[in-house]
């Protein structure tokens, strides 16, 4: 019996710059679609910040992004942060144990300080801010 479906791809840097840009554009839209679905289906607030090639910024937010980022910084409960390196380390450990799939979150990963490099900046009037203005749409 022949199985139909998508073939599995290796997760590594795409060397061809044009192919990498096309893949980035398609996957960025896919991630934004999933974030939108998560927000609507589960009544959650979602903020997505993507820095692409040449530091091009794209944002999606189900609510004003400043509000969500401020809630993050003011929250006493900090979620476990997982970097790409943490994810692949946990995935490799799970594969060597005969467990784990792509859909599972790594449970043994340690948080990293660089997981969300959100920088606070000082405005011209001396106040600290995380972002200059709320962004509710994404740039393409």
Secondary structure, DSSP 8 states (H G I E B T S, - for coil): ----S------S---SHHHHHHHHHHHHHHHHHHHHHHHHHHT---EEEEE-GGG-EEEEESS-HHHHHHHHHH-SS------HHHHHHHHHHHHHTT---TTS--SS----TTTT----EE-TTS-EESSSS---S---
